[in-house]
Amino acid sequence: MKGTALASIVLCLWTLLALTAPWLPLDPARIDLTHILAPPALHNWLGWDDLGRPVWERLIMGAHVSFLVAVGVVALSSTLGVIFGATTAYLGGWWDRLAVRIIDVFLAFPGILLTITLAGLLGPGIGNVIIALGTVGWVSYARITRAQVLSIKHRDHVRAAQSLGVHEMRIIFRHLLPLILSPLIIETTAGIASVITVEAGLSFLGLGVQPPAASWGSMIRDGTRYLLVAPHLVIAPGIALATVVLAVNLLGDALRDHLDVQKNRTQTSPITRKHR
């Protein structure tokens, strides 16, 4: 419980900084030649980079970029994957077989390599990063949604809605999707951590956010050249990236355990609970 509480605090602080970063009195692109590679000080406790820019301010703007990319990619990939998986699984027949083949084609390529290829073709920038990651990330949501819909589409309440002439899309969104939210929520938390890591990797390779905009990945890349003389350039964004990803993963695990307990309690009959 202590780890979950600490992870919640870290995630709330990261979200708060990311949301308020554009309105804070920050100037992450300000160059001060008198503070090039200067170590942390009292008035700037994370120091300055190789151009004399404040690392703390760039770290906050990097959190803003990571938040935008994470939210955009998860929203895009989950929407595409859920609609695709639910629709094809409910219709069945050759629709479902075609969906399986499409999913297999995407799974045949390593996700990170496909992402790098798409990011290279589309060019650098936040929008292109979101499109590249969303194009790859929808497959996991489609697989989960398809498997869940196939397991519940023959239930009595679905058959009753079909017999009453309810439209197919209404059945999908009203009678099927609410029952499969738990695994989708768990997949979303895992997707956020993955997106943050991959976005930092793309920026590290020069395919993500471009200068002078700040990104944790590009900050780590620029800091590796001065690792021996100014290690704070790598340590600060590295710790921020690791802390946020760890917090998201811990909360995802706690949420999964909580939802599994609720599911087990729901599926357990009163007689079985009494004997237990």
Secondary structure as UniProt FT lines:
FT   HELIX           2..20
FT   HELIX           21..23
FT   TURN            28..29
FT   HELIX           33..35
FT   TURN            36..37
FT   TURN            45..46
FT   TURN            50..51
FT   HELIX           55..91
FT   HELIX           93..107
FT   HELIX           111..122
FT   HELIX           126..152
FT   TURN            153..154
FT   HELIX           156..163
FT   TURN            164..165
FT   HELIX           168..170
FT   HELIX           171..176
FT   HELIX           177..180
FT   HELIX           181..204
FT   TURN            205..206
FT   TURN            211..212
FT   HELIX           216..223
FT   HELIX           224..226
FT   TURN            227..229
FT   HELIX           232..267
FT   HELIX           270..275
//
